[in-house]
Amino acid sequence: MQRKITIIAVILLIILAGAASFVYLGGLKKDPKKMTPPQVKRFVKAVPVNYQNLPGLIESSGRIKAFNEVIISSEVGGRLSKGDHLFKEGQSYRRGEILVRVANDEFTYQLKAKKSKFLQAVANILPDLKIDFPETYPRWMAFFESINIQNNLPELPVTESSKEKIYMASRNILNDYYAIKSDEARLIKHSIIAPFDGTLKDVSVEVEGVLNPGTRLGTYTRNDLYELELPVEARNVHLLATGMPALVSDDSGTNQWKGTISRVGRIIDPATQSVKVYVSITAHANSHLYDGQFLTGTITGRSMQDVMEMPRNAVYNSNEVYVFKDNKLHKRVIQIVKVNKETLYFKGLNEGEELVIEPVINITNNSNFEIIR
């Protein structure tokens, strides 16, 4: 029994000694020194804010279209025959040249027969006019002598009295005259004239084909005047107006043409939030402009007062920038006036503030900055 007590006492003594040693050794341990993170010095590009008047240049790209494109249809029936040039797709014409003819010999001969009959009717009234209306007889005699059935009828002599009008009406002179003039107008439609300098875009009927009134012959497109359709951001449209100049160029930039704003749309495309602006371009012999060609237009819009230009990639959250002050960067909100392809115009900062003009990431409270000019 006494032996067990002795063993327990020894064990307790060992435990107490170990606990005392742990407490003693723990008191000897020193607290680690707190390390402050080192300050990092970084460099940014910045410029002083300086407002000035800047031009409202707007650049956009689009395709040109012919200013006029008409569908050619025949208003009369007959057989299609060649005009001044070959009636084929890609053929060009000058204004006033005959695109195509619609031959109808039967109608032509019928018109000549009507003129011959009318000539006979006028000849029959001349003896009565010489007796009853001696003062008008010379005019009607001159009219009779000027009639040529190969040409259009000349203008009717002026009737000066009601009695003379009644006489002419009773002899069907007026009715026959205007019936022939109507047929002459119809005969003109047998020759389809080019309304402007242009090119046949497509042809639906070949020469020698038989036509009915209303038959579609093809499409004729203008090649001396074009329009460039440009999408412009809605927030920049207020800088544009009809008549403003534009410089148009191709992809290579080697060919350039002068243009003018002809129309500014008033409908916003919901998908792109842009408005269509149309620039008219006059083509010349060596212009090398083609319908459907992709071109870039630079429009000189209204100038903007007291604004500054900066890179778009230095703007955050659509309208926030950084300014440099006391070796730190501070956020500021700006008012964007105009957005360009790679830059923008803004106002809203105090002149003289150092504006950061490059993108900056990973900014911490311990970051110190210096300016690179």
C-alpha positions as a printed NumPy array, in Angstrom:
array([[   0.   ,    0.   ,    0.   ],
       [   2.733,    2.38 ,    0.998],
       [   4.518,    1.496,   -2.217],
       [   1.53 ,    2.523,   -4.362],
       [   1.289,    5.827,   -2.56 ],
       [   4.953,    6.447,   -3.201],
       [   4.544,    5.714,   -6.953],
       [   1.56 ,    8.079,   -7.247],
       [   3.441,   10.809,   -5.456],
       [   6.405,   10.468,   -7.787],
       [   4.119,   10.68 ,  -10.834],
       [   2.424,   13.817,   -9.528],
       [   5.78 ,   15.351,   -8.762],
       [   6.954,   14.709,  -12.331],
       [   3.785,   16.278,  -13.762],
       [   4.115,   19.373,  -11.6  ],
       [   7.769,   19.734,  -12.524],
       [   6.921,   19.505,  -16.23 ],
       [   4.169,   22.124,  -15.948],
       [   6.475,   24.477,  -14.095],
       [   9.158,   24.057,  -16.76 ],
       [   6.619,   24.808,  -19.546],
       [   5.472,   27.987,  -17.87 ],
       [   9.061,   29.087,  -17.277],
       [  10.184,   28.415,  -20.818],
       [   7.043,   30.105,  -22.236],
       [   7.932,   33.248,  -20.329],
       [  11.332,   33.35 ,  -21.973],
       [   9.778,   33.516,  -25.565],
       [   9.772,   37.021,  -27.116],
       [   6.867,   38.364,  -29.261],
       [   7.747,   38.604,  -33.031],
       [   8.292,   42.069,  -34.422],
       [   5.479,   43.4  ,  -36.594],
       [   6.655,   43.883,  -40.217],
       [   5.21 ,   46.852,  -42.167],
       [   4.863,   46.178,  -45.899],
       [   7.347,   48.147,  -47.993],
       [   6.043,   51.072,  -49.991],
       [   5.944,   50.472,  -53.757],
       [   6.857,   53.282,  -56.115],
       [   5.167,   53.205,  -59.516],
       [   5.229,   55.443,  -62.58 ],
       [   2.256,   56.727,  -64.597],
       [   1.803,   58.987,  -67.6  ],
       [  -0.073,   62.145,  -66.705],
       [  -0.672,   65.545,  -68.252],
       [  -2.101,   68.76 ,  -66.813],
       [  -5.766,   69.359,  -67.619],
       [  -5.964,   72.043,  -70.295],
       [  -9.268,   72.872,  -72.02 ],
       [  -9.489,   74.21 ,  -75.575],
       [ -11.803,   74.317,  -78.588],
       [ -11.584,   71.087,  -80.59 ],
       [ -13.123,   70.104,  -83.967],
       [ -16.022,   67.659,  -83.951],
       [ -14.48 ,   65.072,  -86.276],
       [ -16.614,   61.938,  -86.619],
       [ -15.328,   58.807,  -88.343],
       [ -17.488,   55.917,  -89.445],
       [ -17.602,   53.262,  -92.166],
       [ -20.325,   52.018,  -94.464],
       [ -21.233,   51.059,  -98.022],
       [ -22.088,   53.419, -100.854],
       [ -25.27 ,   53.128, -102.857],
       [ -26.294,   54.703, -106.127],
       [ -28.317,   57.842, -105.512],
       [ -30.957,   56.642, -108.006],
       [ -31.946,   53.131, -108.984],
       [ -35.006,   52.649, -111.188],
       [ -36.844,   49.643, -112.545],
       [ -37.278,   49.887, -116.318],
       [ -40.706,   48.815, -117.535],
       [ -42.405,   49.05 , -120.908],
       [ -45.58 ,   51.161, -120.962],
       [ -46.422,   49.929, -124.46 ],
       [ -46.518,   46.601, -126.226],
       [ -44.362,   45.472, -129.122],
       [ -41.053,   43.853, -129.961],
       [ -37.93 ,   44.804, -128.013],
       [ -35.121,   46.181, -130.155],
       [ -31.66 ,   47.557, -129.471],
       [ -31.14 ,   51.179, -128.468],
       [ -27.945,   53.217, -128.725],
       [ -25.91 ,   50.42 , -127.111],
       [ -26.114,   46.712, -126.4  ],
       [ -28.948,   46.026, -123.952],
       [ -26.942,   43.848, -121.548],
       [ -26.115,   43.824, -117.838],
       [ -23.153,   46.111, -117.068],
       [ -23.703,   48.343, -120.117],
       [ -23.336,   52.053, -119.329],
       [ -25.298,   54.936, -120.876],
       [ -25.12 ,   58.709, -120.869],
       [ -28.123,   60.787, -119.96 ],
       [ -30.459,   61.175, -122.961],
       [ -29.271,   58.08 , -124.797],
       [ -31.826,   55.455, -125.814],
       [ -31.682,   52.427, -123.55 ],
       [ -33.981,   50.305, -125.683],
       [ -36.741,   50.642, -128.271],
       [ -40.139,   48.937, -128.461],
       [ -40.904,   48.445, -132.123],
       [ -44.58 ,   48.473, -133.202],
       [ -44.941,   49.224, -136.903],
       [ -48.69 ,   48.743, -136.822],
       [ -49.17 ,   51.547, -134.292],
       [ -46.819,   53.837, -136.245],
       [ -48.759,   53.331, -139.469],
       [ -52.081,   53.876, -137.706],
       [ -50.81 ,   57.203, -136.378],
       [ -49.706,   58.299, -139.843],
       [ -53.143,   57.359, -141.198],
       [ -54.788,   59.553, -138.543],
       [ -52.54 ,   62.474, -139.46 ],
       [ -53.374,   62.045, -143.142],
       [ -57.1  ,   62.037, -142.357],
       [ -56.685,   65.109, -140.141],
       [ -54.782,   66.868, -142.936],
       [ -57.735,   66.172, -145.247],
       [ -60.178,   67.566, -142.661],
       [ -58.187,   70.8  , -142.376],
       [ -58.053,   71.094, -146.161],
       [ -61.849,   70.773, -146.325],
       [ -62.473,   73.701, -143.95 ],
       [ -60.053,   76.132, -145.592],
       [ -62.51 ,   77.345, -148.304],
       [ -65.18 ,   78.087, -145.663],
       [ -62.657,   79.856, -143.446],
       [ -61.622,   82.099, -146.358],
       [ -65.227,   83.289, -146.709],
       [ -66.601,   83.187, -143.132],
       [ -63.408,   83.946, -141.133],
       [ -61.107,   85.844, -143.482],
       [ -59.066,   87.238, -140.554],
       [ -58.099,   83.722, -139.334],
       [ -57.688,   82.109, -142.734],
       [ -53.928,   82.978, -143.08 ],
       [ -53.138,   81.31 , -139.717],
       [ -54.981,   78.098, -140.62 ],
       [ -53.422,   78.059, -144.066],
       [ -49.966,   78.336, -142.505],
       [ -50.906,   75.552, -140.056],
       [ -52.018,   73.322, -142.952],
       [ -48.801,   73.878, -144.861],
       [ -46.634,   73.079, -141.794],
       [ -48.203,   69.659, -141.218],
       [ -45.863,   66.774, -142.026],
       [ -47.144,   63.284, -141.285],
       [ -43.554,   62.19 , -140.53 ],
       [ -43.321,   64.702, -137.678],
       [ -45.433,   65.719, -134.707],
       [ -48.333,   68.078, -135.377],
       [ -47.564,   71.787, -134.874],
       [ -49.486,   73.92 , -132.389],
       [ -53.095,   74.756, -133.301],
       [ -53.828,   78.328, -134.379],
       [ -55.452,   80.434, -131.671],
       [ -59.235,   80.765, -132.033],
       [ -60.235,   84.332, -131.274],
       [ -64.044,   84.144, -131.256],
       [ -66.736,   81.837, -129.917],
       [ -68.184,   81.484, -133.399],
       [ -64.861,   80.168, -134.677],
       [ -64.59 ,   77.707, -131.759],
       [ -68.073,   76.391, -132.486],
       [ -67.186,   75.948, -136.112],
       [ -63.99 ,   74.015, -135.319],
       [ -65.766,   71.835, -132.766],
       [ -68.588,   71.008, -135.168],
       [ -66.057,   69.803, -137.73 ],
       [ -64.256,   67.614, -135.08 ],
       [ -61.039,   69.507, -135.757],
       [ -60.206,   69.925, -132.045],
       [ -61.136,   66.336, -131.129],
       [ -59.058,   64.83 , -133.953],
       [ -56.104,   67.075, -133.2  ],
       [ -55.841,   66.107, -129.503],
       [ -56.45 ,   62.42 , -130.285],
       [ -53.392,   62.528, -132.538],
       [ -51.353,   64.417, -129.909],
       [ -52.247,   61.659, -127.424],
       [ -50.953,   59.007, -129.83 ],
       [ -47.783,   61.049, -130.403],
       [ -47.167,   61.084, -126.666],
       [ -47.698,   57.322, -126.639],
       [ -45.264,   56.881, -129.516],
       [ -42.547,   58.601, -127.485],
       [ -42.862,   55.764, -124.951],
       [ -41.634,   53.34 , -127.609],
       [ -38.134,   54.721, -126.961],
       [ -36.933,   54.421, -123.349],
       [ -34.461,   57.22 , -122.602],
       [ -31.718,   57.116, -119.943],
       [ -32.797,   59.627, -117.251],
       [ -29.212,   60.014, -115.953],
       [ -25.709,   58.621, -116.443],
       [ -25.917,   55.036, -115.312],
       [ -25.434,   51.313, -115.811],
       [ -27.776,   48.393, -116.37 ],
       [ -27.705,   46.446, -113.116],
       [ -29.747,   43.545, -114.456],
       [ -31.753,   42.685, -117.584],
       [ -34.99 ,   40.682, -117.549],
       [ -35.837,   40.542, -121.283],
       [ -33.548,   39.933, -124.238],
       [ -33.658,   41.965, -127.442],
       [ -36.216,   40.663, -129.99 ],
       [ -38.504,   39.509, -127.184],
       [ -42.204,   40.376, -127.386],
       [ -43.496,   42.72 , -124.688],
       [ -46.834,   43.523, -123.132],
       [ -47.578,   46.864, -121.464],
       [ -46.079,   46.79 , -117.967],
       [ -43.363,   44.203, -118.72 ],
       [ -40.274,   44.62 , -116.504],
       [ -37.124,   45.05 , -118.626],
       [ -34.433,   45.442, -115.968],
       [ -32.859,   47.732, -113.356],
       [ -30.943,   50.893, -114.196],
       [ -28.658,   52.398, -111.538],
       [ -26.956,   55.771, -111.445],
       [ -23.155,   55.925, -111.624],
       [ -22.395,   59.649, -111.385],
       [ -23.826,   60.294, -107.916],
       [ -23.599,   58.078, -104.832],
       [ -24.564,   58.154, -101.171],
       [ -22.445,   56.734,  -98.345],
       [ -24.591,   55.449,  -95.478],
       [ -22.73 ,   55.928,  -92.177],
       [ -23.896,   54.771,  -88.718],
       [ -23.109,   57.47 ,  -86.142],
       [ -23.501,   57.065,  -82.386],
       [ -26.67 ,   58.779,  -81.223],
       [ -24.786,   60.897,  -78.653],
       [ -22.655,   62.431,  -81.467],
       [ -25.437,   63.24 ,  -83.942],
       [ -26.035,   66.682,  -82.429],
       [ -22.693,   67.735,  -83.91 ],
       [ -23.868,   67.121,  -87.497],
       [ -26.089,   69.006,  -89.93 ],
       [ -26.989,   68.89 ,  -93.609],
       [ -24.351,   70.47 ,  -95.846],
       [ -21.325,   69.738,  -93.639],
       [ -18.223,   68.525,  -95.532],
       [ -16.873,   64.977,  -95.331],
       [ -13.751,   63.242,  -96.586],
       [ -14.324,   59.711,  -97.895],
       [ -11.531,   57.156,  -98.408],
       [ -11.096,   53.478,  -99.22 ],
       [  -9.468,   50.833,  -97.013],
       [  -5.974,   51.642,  -98.21 ],
       [  -6.435,   55.382,  -97.765],
       [  -4.82 ,   56.075, -101.144],
       [  -8.075,   57.065, -102.865],
       [ -10.093,   59.913, -101.395],
       [ -13.256,   61.742, -102.418],
       [ -14.971,   64.862, -101.14 ],
       [ -18.549,   64.533,  -99.956],
       [ -21.317,   66.476,  -98.255],
       [ -23.951,   65.431,  -95.734],
       [ -27.222,   65.195,  -97.658],
       [ -29.474,   63.827,  -94.89 ],
       [ -29.322,   63.034,  -91.176],
       [ -31.681,   60.316,  -90.012],
       [ -34.008,   60.723,  -87.054],
       [ -34.443,   57.05 ,  -86.174],
       [ -32.117,   55.208,  -83.762],
       [ -31.192,   51.62 ,  -84.53 ],
       [ -32.144,   49.781,  -81.303],
       [ -29.403,   47.181,  -81.801],
       [ -26.467,   49.584,  -82.269],
       [ -27.894,   52.825,  -80.776],
       [ -26.737,   54.639,  -83.884],
       [ -28.334,   57.011,  -86.385],
       [ -27.83 ,   56.781,  -90.152],
       [ -26.104,   59.757,  -91.781],
       [ -25.969,   60.008,  -95.584],
       [ -23.011,   61.585,  -97.391],
       [ -23.43 ,   62.402, -101.108],
       [ -20.429,   61.872, -103.4  ],
       [ -20.209,   63.086, -106.988],
       [ -18.314,   60.666, -109.221],
       [ -16.132,   61.583, -112.196],
       [ -14.603,   59.628, -115.051],
       [ -11.673,   58.328, -112.974],
       [ -13.373,   58.215, -109.565],
       [ -13.339,   54.391, -109.314],
       [ -16.508,   54.352, -107.228],
       [ -18.798,   51.322, -107.334],
       [ -22.225,   50.564, -105.949],
       [ -21.821,   48.478, -102.773],
       [ -18.2  ,   49.531, -102.158],
       [ -17.093,   49.728,  -98.478],
       [ -15.668,   53.156,  -97.575],
       [ -14.747,   55.23 ,  -94.52 ],
       [ -16.046,   58.757,  -94.013],
       [ -14.59 ,   61.476,  -91.791],
       [ -17.088,   64.266,  -91.17 ],
       [ -16.109,   67.7  ,  -89.929],
       [ -18.889,   68.478,  -87.451],
       [ -19.475,   71.382,  -85.1  ],
       [ -16.498,   72.364,  -82.928],
       [ -16.737,   71.879,  -79.15 ],
       [ -15.885,   74.617,  -76.685],
       [ -13.635,   74.154,  -73.615],
       [ -13.006,   70.416,  -73.825],
       [  -9.946,   68.144,  -73.58 ],
       [  -9.068,   64.969,  -75.47 ],
       [  -7.844,   61.813,  -73.703],
       [  -7.493,   58.065,  -74.494],
       [ -10.63 ,   55.98 ,  -74.   ],
       [  -8.718,   53.161,  -72.294],
       [  -7.803,   55.496,  -69.407],
       [ -11.488,   55.861,  -68.433],
       [ -13.112,   53.453,  -65.973],
       [ -16.768,   52.634,  -65.304],
       [ -17.737,   54.758,  -68.33 ],
       [ -16.98 ,   58.151,  -66.696],
       [ -14.252,   57.792,  -64.013],
       [ -10.585,   58.784,  -64.313],
       [  -7.562,   59.054,  -62.036],
       [  -5.8  ,   62.285,  -61.138],
       [  -2.369,   62.492,  -59.509],
       [  -2.048,   64.371,  -56.227],
       [   0.453,   64.028,  -53.329],
       [   2.056,   60.972,  -54.927],
       [  -1.306,   59.165,  -54.888],
       [  -4.023,   58.496,  -57.456],
       [  -7.531,   59.766,  -56.765],
       [ -10.72 ,   58.943,  -58.664],
       [ -12.705,   61.714,  -60.314],
       [ -15.934,   61.737,  -62.354],
       [ -15.845,   63.472,  -65.748],
       [ -18.502,   64.681,  -68.202],
       [ -18.031,   63.029,  -71.586],
       [ -18.857,   65.35 ,  -74.483],
       [ -17.899,   63.222,  -77.507],
       [ -16.62 ,   59.697,  -78.081],
       [ -14.14 ,   59.004,  -80.898],
       [ -12.713,   55.719,  -82.131],
       [  -9.784,   55.663,  -79.675],
       [ -10.187,   58.919,  -77.723],
       [ -12.919,   61.032,  -76.176],
       [ -13.594,   64.676,  -75.372],
       [ -14.482,   65.545,  -71.79 ],
       [ -14.886,   68.319,  -69.23 ],
       [ -15.529,   68.38 ,  -65.479],
       [ -11.997,   68.525,  -64.001],
       [ -10.191,   71.597,  -62.755],
       [  -7.599,   73.017,  -65.098],
       [  -4.081,   72.216,  -63.969],
       [  -4.966,   68.892,  -62.317],
       [  -2.68 ,   66.052,  -63.338],
       [  -4.772,   63.639,  -65.404],
       [  -3.572,   60.038,  -65.795],
       [  -3.741,   59.135,  -69.491],
       [  -2.921,   55.424,  -69.376],
       [  -4.721,   52.433,  -67.835],
       [  -3.605,   51.634,  -64.254],
       [  -4.389,   48.41 ,  -62.348],
       [  -3.733,   46.951,  -58.874],
       [  -3.796,   50.257,  -57.022],
       [  -3.34 ,   49.897,  -53.215],
       [  -3.152,   52.352,  -50.336],
       [   0.595,   51.77 ,  -50.148],
       [   1.217,   52.574,  -53.806],
       [   3.2  ,   55.727,  -54.378],
       [   3.345,   57.193,  -57.861],
       [   5.57 ,   59.44 ,  -59.859],
       [   4.672,   61.137,  -63.155],
       [   6.248,   60.359,  -66.504],
       [   5.876,   63.22 ,  -68.934]])
